Amino acid sequence: MTRTTGIAALALAAGMLSGTLPAAAQYANEFSPAKLLKQGTTSTPVAGSGTVVVQVQVNADGTHKAIKVIHTTNAGDNAAAMEIAQNSSYRPAHRGSTPVAAFYDFTLKFNGKSVASNQGSGGGGGGTTSISPAATQVAALIRSGQYAQAKSKAQAGLLNNPSDESLREMLGIAAFDSGDVTTAAQAFDKVNNIGKQFQPAAAASLAAAAVQVADSNPQQSMTYAQKAMSLDPSTNSKFALGVAQLANKQNAEALTTLKAVHSAAMNDPKFNKTAKENVDARLMGAYLANNDTQDAQTIANEIKQLDPSSTLAGRVMGNSYLQSGVSAATAKNYPEALKDFDQAAAVGDPDVAVTANVQAAFVIAKMEKPDWKQMQSYADKAIALKPNDAPANYAEGIALTGQWAASKDDSTKKKALDALNKADSLAKQSGNEALALQIETFIKQSLNVTPGGGGSSQ
């Protein structure tokens, strides 16, 4: 094996060529209304049978105020209804995973001198047959808006009793209310029978997590999305399903699902401009995956209409070429891969262009006879766009090392070491210890020096 081939092998071992691409969009922030957690009691005598609807303002922190009676069939029950509404506890409404203030219309049905329980229909009843003392304590923290403390207490309790489903359910609610959809989804995924009042939050958590892990773990994404659909087949859950289908290369199914989501989102006032752009981005990706460039361009135009300054359409188009380039490189069709990466850099936004040029550089390193100057040219393009990108500086260092191996020019070796030391430093700063180790191994084996020594790492 020649020294040049050894450098190429090290570059390949570094694993820089991969399918991890810049993210295109996040999930749609669908609104979920406030829910009743526990119905209160009253000391006011009940006048008789009737139905009273009380408007309750539920704040983002879980505090609330019974505002007024908005409908009654027996005015004598109004005072009791207001007292019950005020003494009850509620889960705040959410926009996505963020708690927001909203009104809750509390319907109370009086039968003779008693009042029927709304638990199970208005959001108070659990899916589990009973709630454990530990879960009751967590629920109290949730009701008081102490979501982070509730999550920590639930996690600690589950270490001692992992079979406590009511506690795991409370962990899901606490995590969701604190904005931690990853922990919420993991918790709800392990609950066999989620309470009806918690199903919207569980579905929202699972849908959000499905989108988050779609690129890194397509199978888990599909599991989460399917469970979200079973709990609440809303537009938000369908969006997650479409993303999961696309990640699992179920391209035709993804297109059907996302077209339906697009139709619903564009006609729903609850979907803001950003949410609509995110739906458009995923639908555009589905069209491209199905080789329908004409409809993809139509959606790209729609994104521009929503936000003329958006680079999202370019990112989606660039990501499509990146995916094609990765597939071509995996099949060792290097000329086709370089063509795809060039296209990605040309149509994508700056982040896509950086990734495309770095990927192209490492494709050249994989070739039997690498053109080190061409590799450096691609690395230079990436560095020009993002000077402190660790992989780009790593590619630069490898390309210069290849040139030094042929010329034995000391100035070239110094430039190579400078680039590699900078890449090493940047990788460590970003917490990418695996990449830092790869760079340091390359320095030791190819330049026979200690990482960080010789030359500057600016």
TORKOL-4160 file (C-alpha; in steps of 0.2 Angstrom, whole numbers, padded with zeros to 4 digits, m for minus):
458
<pt num="1" X="0000" Y="0000" Z="0000"/>
<pt num="2" X="0007" Y="0017" Z="m0005"/>
<pt num="3" X="0007" Y="0032" Z="0007"/>
<pt num="4" X="m0006" Y="0040" Z="m0004"/>
<pt num="5" X="m0018" Y="0026" Z="m0003"/>
<pt num="6" X="m0015" Y="0025" Z="0016"/>
<pt num="7" X="m0021" Y="0043" Z="0018"/>
<pt num="8" X="m0037" Y="0039" Z="0008"/>
<pt num="9" X="m0040" Y="0024" Z="0019"/>
<pt num="10" X="m0039" Y="0035" Z="0035"/>
<pt num="11" X="m0050" Y="0048" Z="0027"/>
<pt num="12" X="m0063" Y="0034" Z="0024"/>
<pt num="13" X="m0061" Y="0027" Z="0041"/>
<pt num="14" X="m0065" Y="0044" Z="0048"/>
<pt num="15" X="m0083" Y="0041" Z="0042"/>
<pt num="16" X="m0086" Y="0058" Z="0036"/>
<pt num="17" X="m0097" Y="0052" Z="0021"/>
<pt num="18" X="m0114" Y="0049" Z="0029"/>
<pt num="19" X="m0132" Y="0051" Z="0027"/>
<pt num="20" X="m0134" Y="0064" Z="0041"/>
<pt num="21" X="m0140" Y="0080" Z="0032"/>
<pt num="22" X="m0145" Y="0097" Z="0038"/>
<pt num="23" X="m0163" Y="0097" Z="0045"/>
<pt num="24" X="m0176" Y="0104" Z="0034"/>
<pt num="25" X="m0191" Y="0107" Z="0046"/>
<pt num="26" X="m0199" Y="0104" Z="0063"/>
<pt num="27" X="m0216" Y="0098" Z="0067"/>
<pt num="28" X="m0232" Y="0108" Z="0065"/>
<pt num="29" X="m0237" Y="0117" Z="0082"/>
<pt num="30" X="m0254" Y="0111" Z="0083"/>
<pt num="31" X="m0265" Y="0118" Z="0097"/>
<pt num="32" X="m0271" Y="0106" Z="0111"/>
<pt num="33" X="m0285" Y="0114" Z="0123"/>
<pt num="34" X="m0285" Y="0115" Z="0141"/>
<pt num="35" X="m0290" Y="0099" Z="0151"/>
<pt num="36" X="m0298" Y="0095" Z="0167"/>
<pt num="37" X="m0287" Y="0085" Z="0179"/>
<pt num="38" X="m0297" Y="0084" Z="0194"/>
<pt num="39" X="m0315" Y="0089" Z="0198"/>
<pt num="40" X="m0317" Y="0100" Z="0213"/>
<pt num="41" X="m0331" Y="0099" Z="0227"/>
<pt num="42" X="m0344" Y="0112" Z="0233"/>
<pt num="43" X="m0351" Y="0116" Z="0250"/>
<pt num="44" X="m0365" Y="0126" Z="0242"/>
<pt num="45" X="m0382" Y="0116" Z="0241"/>
<pt num="46" X="m0387" Y="0109" Z="0224"/>
<pt num="47" X="m0404" Y="0116" Z="0219"/>
<pt num="48" X="m0409" Y="0101" Z="0208"/>
<pt num="49" X="m0406" Y="0093" Z="0191"/>
<pt num="50" X="m0399" Y="0103" Z="0177"/>
<pt num="51" X="m0383" Y="0107" Z="0167"/>
<pt num="52" X="m0372" Y="0122" Z="0169"/>
<pt num="53" X="m0357" Y="0127" Z="0159"/>
<pt num="54" X="m0344" Y="0138" Z="0167"/>
<pt num="55" X="m0330" Y="0147" Z="0158"/>
<pt num="56" X="m0313" Y="0144" Z="0166"/>
<pt num="57" X="m0298" Y="0154" Z="0162"/>
<pt num="58" X="m0283" Y="0142" Z="0163"/>
<pt num="59" X="m0266" Y="0151" Z="0163"/>
<pt num="60" X="m0250" Y="0144" Z="0156"/>
<pt num="61" X="m0243" Y="0140" Z="0173"/>
<pt num="62" X="m0258" Y="0129" Z="0178"/>
<pt num="63" X="m0267" Y="0143" Z="0189"/>
<pt num="64" X="m0285" Y="0146" Z="0185"/>
<pt num="65" X="m0300" Y="0157" Z="0188"/>
<pt num="66" X="m0319" Y="0152" Z="0186"/>
<pt num="67" X="m0325" Y="0167" Z="0176"/>
<pt num="68" X="m0343" Y="0166" Z="0173"/>
<pt num="69" X="m0358" Y="0154" Z="0169"/>
<pt num="70" X="m0360" Y="0154" Z="0150"/>
<pt num="71" X="m0375" Y="0142" Z="0149"/>
<pt num="72" X="m0387" Y="0135" Z="0162"/>
<pt num="73" X="m0403" Y="0125" Z="0163"/>
<pt num="74" X="m0406" Y="0128" Z="0181"/>
<pt num="75" X="m0400" Y="0145" Z="0188"/>
<pt num="76" X="m0401" Y="0138" Z="0206"/>
<pt num="77" X="m0386" Y="0127" Z="0202"/>
<pt num="78" X="m0375" Y="0141" Z="0196"/>
<pt num="79" X="m0366" Y="0145" Z="0213"/>
<pt num="80" X="m0362" Y="0127" Z="0216"/>
<pt num="81" X="m0355" Y="0125" Z="0198"/>
<pt num="82" X="m0344" Y="0140" Z="0200"/>
<pt num="83" X="m0337" Y="0134" Z="0216"/>
<pt num="84" X="m0334" Y="0117" Z="0209"/>
<pt num="85" X="m0325" Y="0125" Z="0194"/>
<pt num="86" X="m0314" Y="0135" Z="0205"/>
<pt num="87" X="m0309" Y="0121" Z="0216"/>
<pt num="88" X="m0305" Y="0110" Z="0202"/>
<pt num="89" X="m0287" Y="0108" Z="0194"/>
<pt num="90" X="m0283" Y="0109" Z="0176"/>
<pt num="91" X="m0269" Y="0105" Z="0163"/>
<pt num="92" X="m0265" Y="0121" Z="0153"/>
<pt num="93" X="m0268" Y="0122" Z="0134"/>
<pt num="94" X="m0253" Y="0120" Z="0123"/>
<pt num="95" X="m0246" Y="0126" Z="0107"/>
<pt num="96" X="m0235" Y="0112" Z="0102"/>
<pt num="97" X="m0226" Y="0108" Z="0118"/>
<pt num="98" X="m0227" Y="0126" Z="0125"/>
<pt num="99" X="m0241" Y="0129" Z="0138"/>
<pt num="100" X="m0252" Y="0144" Z="0134"/>
<pt num="101" X="m0267" Y="0153" Z="0142"/>
<pt num="102" X="m0284" Y="0148" Z="0136"/>
<pt num="103" X="m0302" Y="0146" Z="0141"/>
<pt num="104" X="m0310" Y="0129" Z="0147"/>
<pt num="105" X="m0328" Y="0127" Z="0146"/>
<pt num="106" X="m0333" Y="0116" Z="0161"/>
<pt num="107" X="m0349" Y="0107" Z="0159"/>
<pt num="108" X="m0357" Y="0101" Z="0175"/>
<pt num="109" X="m0372" Y="0090" Z="0175"/>
<pt num="110" X="m0382" Y="0090" Z="0192"/>
<pt num="111" X="m0394" Y="0075" Z="0195"/>
<pt num="112" X="m0406" Y="0079" Z="0209"/>
<pt num="113" X="m0395" Y="0084" Z="0224"/>
<pt num="114" X="m0378" Y="0077" Z="0217"/>
<pt num="115" X="m0366" Y="0082" Z="0203"/>
<pt num="116" X="m0360" Y="0069" Z="0190"/>
<pt num="117" X="m0341" Y="0067" Z="0188"/>
<pt num="118" X="m0333" Y="0074" Z="0173"/>
<pt num="119" X="m0318" Y="0063" Z="0175"/>
<pt num="120" X="m0314" Y="0053" Z="0160"/>
<pt num="121" X="m0324" Y="0064" Z="0148"/>
<pt num="122" X="m0317" Y="0081" Z="0152"/>
<pt num="123" X="m0300" Y="0076" Z="0156"/>
<pt num="124" X="m0299" Y="0070" Z="0174"/>
<pt num="125" X="m0300" Y="0051" Z="0173"/>
<pt num="126" X="m0284" Y="0041" Z="0170"/>
<pt num="127" X="m0282" Y="0025" Z="0158"/>
<pt num="128" X="m0275" Y="0016" Z="0173"/>
<pt num="129" X="m0286" Y="0008" Z="0186"/>
<pt num="130" X="m0278" Y="0017" Z="0200"/>
<pt num="131" X="m0265" Y="0031" Z="0203"/>
<pt num="132" X="m0251" Y="0027" Z="0215"/>
<pt num="133" X="m0246" Y="0039" Z="0230"/>
<pt num="134" X="m0230" Y="0043" Z="0220"/>
<pt num="135" X="m0240" Y="0048" Z="0205"/>
<pt num="136" X="m0252" Y="0058" Z="0216"/>
<pt num="137" X="m0237" Y="0068" Z="0222"/>
<pt num="138" X="m0231" Y="0071" Z="0205"/>
<pt num="139" X="m0248" Y="0076" Z="0199"/>
<pt num="140" X="m0249" Y="0089" Z="0213"/>
<pt num="141" X="m0233" Y="0097" Z="0206"/>
<pt num="142" X="m0239" Y="0097" Z="0189"/>
<pt num="143" X="m0255" Y="0106" Z="0194"/>
<pt num="144" X="m0245" Y="0119" Z="0203"/>
<pt num="145" X="m0235" Y="0122" Z="0187"/>
<pt num="146" X="m0218" Y="0115" Z="0194"/>
<pt num="147" X="m0215" Y="0104" Z="0179"/>
<pt num="148" X="m0196" Y="0102" Z="0180"/>
<pt num="149" X="m0198" Y="0096" Z="0198"/>
<pt num="150" X="m0212" Y="0085" Z="0194"/>
<pt num="151" X="m0202" Y="0077" Z="0180"/>
<pt num="152" X="m0187" Y="0074" Z="0192"/>
<pt num="153" X="m0198" Y="0066" Z="0205"/>
<pt num="154" X="m0207" Y="0055" Z="0193"/>
<pt num="155" X="m0190" Y="0049" Z="0186"/>
<pt num="156" X="m0183" Y="0046" Z="0203"/>
<pt num="157" X="m0199" Y="0036" Z="0208"/>
<pt num="158" X="m0198" Y="0025" Z="0193"/>
<pt num="159" X="m0180" Y="0019" Z="0198"/>
<pt num="160" X="m0188" Y="0011" Z="0213"/>
<pt num="161" X="m0204" Y="0005" Z="0204"/>
<pt num="162" X="m0202" Y="0004" Z="0185"/>
<pt num="163" X="m0219" Y="m0005" Z="0184"/>
<pt num="164" X="m0229" Y="0010" Z="0191"/>
<pt num="165" X="m0239" Y="0015" Z="0175"/>
<pt num="166" X="m0248" Y="0029" Z="0183"/>
<pt num="167" X="m0231" Y="0037" Z="0188"/>
<pt num="168" X="m0224" Y="0034" Z="0171"/>
<pt num="169" X="m0240" Y="0043" Z="0164"/>
<pt num="170" X="m0237" Y="0057" Z="0175"/>
<pt num="171" X="m0219" Y="0058" Z="0169"/>
<pt num="172" X="m0225" Y="0060" Z="0152"/>
<pt num="173" X="m0236" Y="0074" Z="0156"/>
<pt num="174" X="m0223" Y="0083" Z="0167"/>
<pt num="175" X="m0210" Y="0081" Z="0153"/>
<pt num="176" X="m0222" Y="0087" Z="0140"/>
<pt num="177" X="m0227" Y="0102" Z="0150"/>
<pt num="178" X="m0209" Y="0106" Z="0153"/>
<pt num="179" X="m0205" Y="0106" Z="0134"/>
<pt num="180" X="m0195" Y="0089" Z="0135"/>
<pt num="181" X="m0205" Y="0080" Z="0121"/>
<pt num="182" X="m0191" Y="0067" Z="0120"/>
<pt num="183" X="m0193" Y="0061" Z="0138"/>
<pt num="184" X="m0212" Y="0063" Z="0136"/>
<pt num="185" X="m0212" Y="0051" Z="0121"/>
<pt num="186" X="m0201" Y="0038" Z="0129"/>
<pt num="187" X="m0213" Y="0038" Z="0144"/>
<pt num="188" X="m0229" Y="0037" Z="0135"/>
<pt num="189" X="m0222" Y="0024" Z="0123"/>
<pt num="190" X="m0221" Y="0012" Z="0138"/>
<pt num="191" X="m0238" Y="0016" Z="0145"/>
<pt num="192" X="m0250" Y="0002" Z="0140"/>
<pt num="193" X="m0266" Y="0011" Z="0143"/>
<pt num="194" X="m0265" Y="0030" Z="0142"/>
<pt num="195" X="m0279" Y="0040" Z="0151"/>
<pt num="196" X="m0291" Y="0048" Z="0139"/>
<pt num="197" X="m0287" Y="0066" Z="0145"/>
<pt num="198" X="m0269" Y="0063" Z="0143"/>
<pt num="199" X="m0270" Y="0056" Z="0125"/>
<pt num="200" X="m0268" Y="0073" Z="0116"/>
<pt num="201" X="m0252" Y="0077" Z="0125"/>
<pt num="202" X="m0246" Y="0059" Z="0123"/>
<pt num="203" X="m0250" Y="0060" Z="0104"/>
<pt num="204" X="m0242" Y="0078" Z="0103"/>
<pt num="205" X="m0226" Y="0071" Z="0112"/>
<pt num="206" X="m0225" Y="0056" Z="0101"/>
<pt num="207" X="m0227" Y="0066" Z="0085"/>
<pt num="208" X="m0214" Y="0078" Z="0089"/>
<pt num="209" X="m0202" Y="0065" Z="0094"/>
<pt num="210" X="m0206" Y="0055" Z="0078"/>
<pt num="211" X="m0200" Y="0070" Z="0068"/>
<pt num="212" X="m0185" Y="0074" Z="0079"/>
<pt num="213" X="m0178" Y="0056" Z="0076"/>
<pt num="214" X="m0183" Y="0053" Z="0058"/>
<pt num="215" X="m0166" Y="0055" Z="0051"/>
<pt num="216" X="m0156" Y="0046" Z="0065"/>
<pt num="217" X="m0168" Y="0032" Z="0069"/>
<pt num="218" X="m0182" Y="0030" Z="0055"/>
<pt num="219" X="m0189" Y="0014" Z="0063"/>
<pt num="220" X="m0191" Y="0022" Z="0080"/>
<pt num="221" X="m0199" Y="0037" Z="0071"/>
<pt num="222" X="m0212" Y="0026" Z="0063"/>
<pt num="223" X="m0216" Y="0018" Z="0080"/>
<pt num="224" X="m0219" Y="0034" Z="0088"/>
<pt num="225" X="m0229" Y="0041" Z="0073"/>
<pt num="226" X="m0240" Y="0026" Z="0072"/>
<pt num="227" X="m0244" Y="0027" Z="0091"/>
<pt num="228" X="m0248" Y="0045" Z="0090"/>
<pt num="229" X="m0260" Y="0041" Z="0076"/>
<pt num="230" X="m0269" Y="0028" Z="0086"/>
<pt num="231" X="m0271" Y="0040" Z="0101"/>
<pt num="232" X="m0276" Y="0056" Z="0091"/>
<pt num="233" X="m0277" Y="0055" Z="0072"/>
<pt num="234" X="m0275" Y="0074" Z="0071"/>
<pt num="235" X="m0266" Y="0084" Z="0057"/>
<pt num="236" X="m0251" Y="0085" Z="0068"/>
<pt num="237" X="m0250" Y="0066" Z="0070"/>
<pt num="238" X="m0253" Y="0063" Z="0052"/>
<pt num="239" X="m0238" Y="0075" Z="0048"/>
<pt num="240" X="m0227" Y="0065" Z="0059"/>
<pt num="241" X="m0233" Y="0049" Z="0050"/>
<pt num="242" X="m0229" Y="0057" Z="0033"/>
<pt num="243" X="m0211" Y="0062" Z="0040"/>
<pt num="244" X="m0208" Y="0044" Z="0046"/>
<pt num="245" X="m0214" Y="0036" Z="0030"/>
<pt num="246" X="m0202" Y="0047" Z="0020"/>
<pt num="247" X="m0188" Y="0043" Z="0032"/>
<pt num="248" X="m0192" Y="0024" Z="0029"/>
<pt num="249" X="m0192" Y="0027" Z="0010"/>
<pt num="250" X="m0210" Y="0023" Z="0009"/>
<pt num="251" X="m0211" Y="0037" Z="m0003"/>
<pt num="252" X="m0228" Y="0034" Z="m0011"/>
<pt num="253" X="m0236" Y="0033" Z="0005"/>
<pt num="254" X="m0227" Y="0048" Z="0012"/>
<pt num="255" X="m0233" Y="0058" Z="m0003"/>
<pt num="256" X="m0251" Y="0053" Z="0000"/>
<pt num="257" X="m0250" Y="0057" Z="0019"/>
<pt num="258" X="m0242" Y="0074" Z="0017"/>
<pt num="259" X="m0253" Y="0079" Z="0003"/>
<pt num="260" X="m0268" Y="0077" Z="0015"/>
<pt num="261" X="m0259" Y="0086" Z="0029"/>
<pt num="262" X="m0255" Y="0100" Z="0017"/>
<pt num="263" X="m0273" Y="0102" Z="0012"/>
<pt num="264" X="m0279" Y="0102" Z="0030"/>
<pt num="265" X="m0265" Y="0114" Z="0036"/>
<pt num="266" X="m0267" Y="0127" Z="0022"/>
<pt num="267" X="m0286" Y="0129" Z="0027"/>
<pt num="268" X="m0284" Y="0129" Z="0046"/>
<pt num="269" X="m0281" Y="0146" Z="0054"/>
<pt num="270" X="m0273" Y="0137" Z="0069"/>
<pt num="271" X="m0258" Y="0134" Z="0058"/>
<pt num="272" X="m0247" Y="0149" Z="0057"/>
<pt num="273" X="m0235" Y="0154" Z="0043"/>
<pt num="274" X="m0220" Y="0144" Z="0050"/>
<pt num="275" X="m0230" Y="0128" Z="0053"/>
<pt num="276" X="m0236" Y="0129" Z="0035"/>
<pt num="277" X="m0219" Y="0132" Z="0029"/>
<pt num="278" X="m0213" Y="0116" Z="0038"/>
<pt num="279" X="m0228" Y="0106" Z="0030"/>
<pt num="280" X="m0223" Y="0113" Z="0013"/>
<pt num="281" X="m0205" Y="0108" Z="0016"/>
<pt num="282" X="m0209" Y="0090" Z="0020"/>
<pt num="283" X="m0221" Y="0089" Z="0005"/>
<pt num="284" X="m0208" Y="0096" Z="m0006"/>
<pt num="285" X="m0196" Y="0082" Z="0000"/>
<pt num="286" X="m0209" Y="0069" Z="m0004"/>
<pt num="287" X="m0212" Y="0075" Z="m0021"/>
<pt num="288" X="m0193" Y="0075" Z="m0025"/>
<pt num="289" X="m0192" Y="0057" Z="m0017"/>
<pt num="290" X="m0205" Y="0052" Z="m0030"/>
<pt num="291" X="m0196" Y="0061" Z="m0044"/>
<pt num="292" X="m0209" Y="0074" Z="m0047"/>
<pt num="293" X="m0199" Y="0090" Z="m0049"/>
<pt num="294" X="m0214" Y="0100" Z="m0056"/>
<pt num="295" X="m0225" Y="0098" Z="m0041"/>
<pt num="296" X="m0209" Y="0101" Z="m0030"/>
<pt num="297" X="m0206" Y="0117" Z="m0039"/>
<pt num="298" X="m0225" Y="0122" Z="m0036"/>
<pt num="299" X="m0222" Y="0119" Z="m0017"/>
<pt num="300" X="m0206" Y="0129" Z="m0018"/>
<pt num="301" X="m0215" Y="0144" Z="m0025"/>
<pt num="302" X="m0228" Y="0142" Z="m0011"/>
<pt num="303" X="m0214" Y="0143" Z="0002"/>
<pt num="304" X="m0208" Y="0159" Z="m0006"/>
<pt num="305" X="m0225" Y="0166" Z="m0006"/>
<pt num="306" X="m0227" Y="0163" Z="0013"/>
<pt num="307" X="m0210" Y="0170" Z="0016"/>
<pt num="308" X="m0200" Y="0179" Z="0002"/>
<pt num="309" X="m0184" Y="0179" Z="0013"/>
<pt num="310" X="m0185" Y="0160" Z="0016"/>
<pt num="311" X="m0171" Y="0149" Z="0011"/>
<pt num="312" X="m0181" Y="0133" Z="0016"/>
<pt num="313" X="m0185" Y="0128" Z="m0002"/>
<pt num="314" X="m0167" Y="0128" Z="m0007"/>
<pt num="315" X="m0162" Y="0118" Z="0008"/>
<pt num="316" X="m0175" Y="0105" Z="0004"/>
<pt num="317" X="m0169" Y="0104" Z="m0014"/>
<pt num="318" X="m0151" Y="0104" Z="m0009"/>
<pt num="319" X="m0155" Y="0090" Z="0004"/>
<pt num="320" X="m0162" Y="0079" Z="m0010"/>
<pt num="321" X="m0146" Y="0081" Z="m0020"/>
<pt num="322" X="m0136" Y="0077" Z="m0005"/>
<pt num="323" X="m0146" Y="0061" Z="m0002"/>
<pt num="324" X="m0143" Y="0056" Z="m0020"/>
<pt num="325" X="m0125" Y="0060" Z="m0018"/>
<pt num="326" X="m0123" Y="0049" Z="m0003"/>
<pt num="327" X="m0132" Y="0034" Z="m0011"/>
<pt num="328" X="m0121" Y="0036" Z="m0027"/>
<pt num="329" X="m0105" Y="0037" Z="m0016"/>
<pt num="330" X="m0111" Y="0021" Z="m0006"/>
<pt num="331" X="m0112" Y="0012" Z="m0023"/>
<pt num="332" X="m0095" Y="0018" Z="m0027"/>
<pt num="333" X="m0101" Y="0029" Z="m0042"/>
<pt num="334" X="m0090" Y="0043" Z="m0037"/>
<pt num="335" X="m0092" Y="0054" Z="m0053"/>
<pt num="336" X="m0111" Y="0053" Z="m0050"/>
<pt num="337" X="m0109" Y="0057" Z="m0032"/>
<pt num="338" X="m0098" Y="0073" Z="m0036"/>
<pt num="339" X="m0111" Y="0078" Z="m0048"/>
<pt num="340" X="m0125" Y="0077" Z="m0035"/>
<pt num="341" X="m0115" Y="0086" Z="m0022"/>
<pt num="342" X="m0111" Y="0100" Z="m0035"/>
<pt num="343" X="m0129" Y="0102" Z="m0038"/>
<pt num="344" X="m0133" Y="0102" Z="m0019"/>
<pt num="345" X="m0120" Y="0116" Z="m0017"/>
<pt num="346" X="m0128" Y="0126" Z="m0031"/>
<pt num="347" X="m0146" Y="0126" Z="m0026"/>
<pt num="348" X="m0145" Y="0123" Z="m0007"/>
<pt num="349" X="m0143" Y="0136" Z="0007"/>
<pt num="350" X="m0126" Y="0140" Z="0014"/>
<pt num="351" X="m0128" Y="0126" Z="0027"/>
<pt num="352" X="m0132" Y="0113" Z="0013"/>
<pt num="353" X="m0117" Y="0120" Z="0003"/>
<pt num="354" X="m0105" Y="0117" Z="0017"/>
<pt num="355" X="m0111" Y="0099" Z="0019"/>
<pt num="356" X="m0111" Y="0096" Z="0000"/>
<pt num="357" X="m0093" Y="0102" Z="m0002"/>
<pt num="358" X="m0086" Y="0093" Z="0013"/>
<pt num="359" X="m0095" Y="0077" Z="0007"/>
<pt num="360" X="m0087" Y="0080" Z="m0011"/>
<pt num="361" X="m0070" Y="0082" Z="m0003"/>
<pt num="362" X="m0071" Y="0065" Z="0006"/>
<pt num="363" X="m0078" Y="0056" Z="m0010"/>
<pt num="364" X="m0062" Y="0061" Z="m0018"/>
<pt num="365" X="m0052" Y="0054" Z="m0003"/>
<pt num="366" X="m0061" Y="0037" Z="m0006"/>
<pt num="367" X="m0055" Y="0036" Z="m0024"/>
<pt num="368" X="m0041" Y="0024" Z="m0029"/>
<pt num="369" X="m0030" Y="0039" Z="m0035"/>
<pt num="370" X="m0036" Y="0054" Z="m0026"/>
<pt num="371" X="m0034" Y="0071" Z="m0033"/>
<pt num="372" X="m0028" Y="0080" Z="m0018"/>
<pt num="373" X="m0029" Y="0098" Z="m0025"/>
<pt num="374" X="m0047" Y="0095" Z="m0031"/>
<pt num="375" X="m0051" Y="0089" Z="m0013"/>
<pt num="376" X="m0043" Y="0104" Z="m0006"/>
<pt num="377" X="m0053" Y="0115" Z="m0018"/>
<pt num="378" X="m0069" Y="0107" Z="m0011"/>
<pt num="379" X="m0063" Y="0110" Z="0007"/>
<pt num="380" X="m0059" Y="0128" Z="0003"/>
<pt num="381" X="m0076" Y="0131" Z="m0004"/>
<pt num="382" X="m0084" Y="0124" Z="0013"/>
<pt num="383" X="m0071" Y="0134" Z="0023"/>
<pt num="384" X="m0075" Y="0150" Z="0014"/>
<pt num="385" X="m0094" Y="0148" Z="0019"/>
<pt num="386" X="m0090" Y="0142" Z="0037"/>
<pt num="387" X="m0072" Y="0145" Z="0042"/>
<pt num="388" X="m0075" Y="0136" Z="0059"/>
<pt num="389" X="m0082" Y="0120" Z="0052"/>
<pt num="390" X="m0072" Y="0105" Z="0060"/>
<pt num="391" X="m0075" Y="0093" Z="0045"/>
<pt num="392" X="m0071" Y="0106" Z="0032"/>
<pt num="393" X="m0054" Y="0110" Z="0041"/>
<pt num="394" X="m0051" Y="0091" Z="0043"/>
<pt num="395" X="m0054" Y="0088" Z="0024"/>
<pt num="396" X="m0042" Y="0103" Z="0021"/>
<pt num="397" X="m0029" Y="0095" Z="0032"/>
<pt num="398" X="m0031" Y="0078" Z="0023"/>
<pt num="399" X="m0029" Y="0086" Z="0006"/>
<pt num="400" X="m0014" Y="0095" Z="0011"/>
<pt num="401" X="m0006" Y="0080" Z="0019"/>
<pt num="402" X="m0009" Y="0071" Z="0002"/>
<pt num="403" X="0000" Y="0084" Z="m0007"/>
<pt num="404" X="0015" Y="0084" Z="0006"/>
<pt num="405" X="0016" Y="0065" Z="0004"/>
<pt num="406" X="0020" Y="0068" Z="m0014"/>
<pt num="407" X="0031" Y="0084" Z="m0013"/>
<pt num="408" X="0039" Y="0082" Z="0004"/>
<pt num="409" X="0038" Y="0101" Z="0005"/>
<pt num="410" X="0039" Y="0107" Z="0023"/>
<pt num="411" X="0028" Y="0122" Z="0021"/>
<pt num="412" X="0014" Y="0111" Z="0014"/>
<pt num="413" X="0016" Y="0100" Z="0029"/>
<pt num="414" X="0015" Y="0115" Z="0041"/>
<pt num="415" X="m0001" Y="0120" Z="0032"/>
<pt num="416" X="m0008" Y="0103" Z="0034"/>
<pt num="417" X="m0004" Y="0102" Z="0052"/>
<pt num="418" X="m0012" Y="0119" Z="0055"/>
<pt num="419" X="m0028" Y="0114" Z="0047"/>
<pt num="420" X="m0029" Y="0098" Z="0056"/>
<pt num="421" X="m0025" Y="0105" Z="0073"/>
<pt num="422" X="m0038" Y="0118" Z="0070"/>
<pt num="423" X="m0051" Y="0104" Z="0065"/>
<pt num="424" X="m0046" Y="0095" Z="0081"/>
<pt num="425" X="m0049" Y="0110" Z="0092"/>
<pt num="426" X="m0065" Y="0114" Z="0084"/>
<pt num="427" X="m0071" Y="0096" Z="0086"/>
<pt num="428" X="m0067" Y="0097" Z="0104"/>
<pt num="429" X="m0076" Y="0114" Z="0106"/>
<pt num="430" X="m0092" Y="0106" Z="0099"/>
<pt num="431" X="m0091" Y="0091" Z="0110"/>
<pt num="432" X="m0087" Y="0079" Z="0095"/>
<pt num="433" X="m0074" Y="0069" Z="0104"/>
<pt num="434" X="m0076" Y="0055" Z="0091"/>
<pt num="435" X="m0071" Y="0066" Z="0077"/>
<pt num="436" X="m0057" Y="0074" Z="0087"/>
<pt num="437" X="m0050" Y="0056" Z="0090"/>
<pt num="438" X="m0051" Y="0052" Z="0072"/>
<pt num="439" X="m0041" Y="0068" Z="0068"/>
<pt num="440" X="m0028" Y="0065" Z="0081"/>
<pt num="441" X="m0026" Y="0047" Z="0075"/>
<pt num="442" X="m0023" Y="0054" Z="0057"/>
<pt num="443" X="m0010" Y="0067" Z="0063"/>
<pt num="444" X="0000" Y="0053" Z="0072"/>
<pt num="445" X="m0001" Y="0041" Z="0058"/>
<pt num="446" X="0001" Y="0052" Z="0043"/>
<pt num="447" X="0012" Y="0066" Z="0049"/>
<pt num="448" X="0021" Y="0057" Z="0063"/>
<pt num="449" X="0019" Y="0071" Z="0075"/>
<pt num="450" X="0010" Y="0074" Z="0091"/>
<pt num="451" X="m0008" Y="0083" Z="0089"/>
<pt num="452" X="m0007" Y="0101" Z="0094"/>
<pt num="453" X="0012" Y="0102" Z="0091"/>
<pt num="454" X="0021" Y="0111" Z="0077"/>
<pt num="455" X="0012" Y="0126" Z="0068"/>
<pt num="456" X="m0002" Y="0136" Z="0073"/>
<pt num="457" X="m0020" Y="0130" Z="0077"/>
<pt num="458" X="m0029" Y="0146" Z="0073"/>
